[in-house]
Amino acid sequence: SSAQAIGLLDDLDKELNTYAMRLKEWYGWHFPEMVKIINDNVKYAQVVARMKIRSNAKGLDFKDVLEEEVEEELKEAAEVSMGTEISD
């Protein structure tokens, strides 16, 4: 029924938000400034997947994910981030 479908979509939305929150919480230890630069959960996840560690940011192209000024802000913040180091 449509009520079940709506319920399932609501559940899925809640799960996705939970995973996005966990990603931001985990990755925030490494690059805490990024959460203020990228608000959109999908874009945040795409950038993390591409960048992996923040020191990679300057050599990567995010034009297909981020607006130019947001990309510049991200790269500048990555250079001076106060986050902890992580390894691959």
Buried (B, 14 or more C-beta within 10 A) or exposed (E): EEEEEEEEEEEEEEEEEEEBEEBBEEBBEBBBBBBEBBEEBEBBBBBBEBBEBBEEBEEBEBEEBBEEEBBEBBBBBBEEBEBEEEEE
